[in-house]
Amino acid sequence: MTTVVLNLETVSLTDEQFYRLCHVNDNWQLERTATGELIIMSPVGGIGGNREADLITNVSVWNRQTQLGRVFSSSTIFRLPNGGDRSPDVAWVRLDRWSALSEEEREKFPPICPDFVIELRSRTDQLKPLQDKMQEYLNSGLRLGWLINPQNQQVEIYRPNREVEILPFPVRLSGEEVLPGFGLDLPL
C-alpha cells in the first residue's frame, strides 16, 4: 500500500475529532498536514522497521546518559503550533519543554513541536512530501532535523534560518547544540 492523501478542504476536523478519529482507527497510521489534508500512511517493512528501531535506540541511549529530554517513536502524534498533526519516525523534546505541558496535553497529542526529529524515507515514500513535512516542522519551531534517504544514499539536515544541507553517505552526523555529544554514523 502507498501513502494516501485525502483533501479535507470542505470538512474541518477539530483537534478532538482528529484525536478520536485516530483512536477509533488505531490500525491505521494517520497524520494531518497544516493545510488540513488527512494522510493515511502505509506500514513499513522489515528493513525500514529495523532501521527505525536502530535510530530510536541510538537516540534513547544518548538520552538515558544525558537525561536532557524525552524520546518518542513514530506512534506519537504531535499537534504542531502552526497546524498539522505529525508523527516523526524519531522525536526528541527537551525536558523543560515537556515538563511545561499539562498531564492531559502529554496524554493526548502533545501540542508541541519536537526540538529534534528524524524522518527515515522508506521504500514506498515519495521524497517531496517528506521534505514538505520537514519544512512543516521547521515552521513550527524545530531546532534540528534529519531526513535520512537510503534510496539516494544521503541525508538532508534541516535547521532554522539555514538552507537545507545535503550530505552523501557515509557520514557522521552531529546532534550539534540541540543534542550535545550525540553522533550517528550513516548508513546504519
C-alpha positions, 0 to 999 in steps of 0.5 A, spaced: 500 500 500 502 507 498 501 513 502 494 516 501 492 523 501 485 525 502 483 533 501 479 535 507 478 542 504 470 542 505 470 538 512 474 541 518 476 536 523 477 539 530 483 537 534 478 532 538 475 529 532 482 528 529 484 525 536 478 520 536 478 519 529 485 516 530 483 512 536 477 509 533 482 507 527 488 505 531 490 500 525 491 505 521 497 510 521 494 517 520 497 524 520 494 531 518 498 536 514 497 544 516 493 545 510 488 540 513 489 534 508 488 527 512 494 522 510 493 515 511 500 512 511 502 505 509 506 500 514 513 499 513 517 493 512 522 489 515 528 493 513 525 500 514 522 497 521 529 495 523 532 501 521 527 505 525 528 501 531 536 502 530 535 510 530 530 510 536 535 506 540 541 510 538 537 516 540 534 513 547 541 511 549 544 518 548 538 520 552 538 515 558 546 518 559 544 525 558 537 525 561 536 532 557 529 530 554 524 525 552 524 520 546 518 518 542 517 513 536 513 514 530 506 512 534 506 519 537 502 524 534 504 531 535 499 537 534 504 542 531 503 550 533 502 552 526 497 546 524 498 539 522 498 533 526 505 529 525 508 523 527 516 523 526 519 516 525 524 519 531 522 525 536 526 528 541 523 534 546 527 537 551 525 536 558 523 543 560 519 543 554 515 537 556 515 538 563 511 545 561 505 541 558 499 539 562 498 531 564 492 531 559 496 535 553 502 529 554 496 524 554 493 526 548 497 529 542 502 533 545 501 540 542 508 541 541 513 541 536 519 536 537 526 540 538 529 534 534 526 529 529 528 524 524 524 522 518 527 515 515 524 515 507 522 508 506 521 504 500 514 506 498 515 514 500 515 519 495 521 524 497 517 531 496 512 530 501 517 528 506 521 534 505 514 538 505 513 535 512 520 537 514 519 544 512 512 543 516 516 542 522 521 547 521 515 552 521 513 550 527 519 551 531 524 545 530 531 546 532 534 540 528 532 535 523 534 529 519 531 526 513 535 520 512 534 517 504 537 510 503 534 510 496 539 516 494 544 514 499 544 521 503 541 525 508 538 532 508 539 536 515 534 541 516 535 547 521 532 554 522 534 560 518 539 555 514 538 552 507 537 545 507 544 541 507 545 535 503 550 530 505 552 523 501 553 517 505 557 515 509 557 520 514 557 522 521 552 526 523 552 531 529 546 532 534 550 539 534 547 544 540 540 541 540 543 534 542 550 535 545 555 529 544 550 525 540 553 522 533 550 517 528 554 514 523 550 513 516 548 508 513 546 504 519 
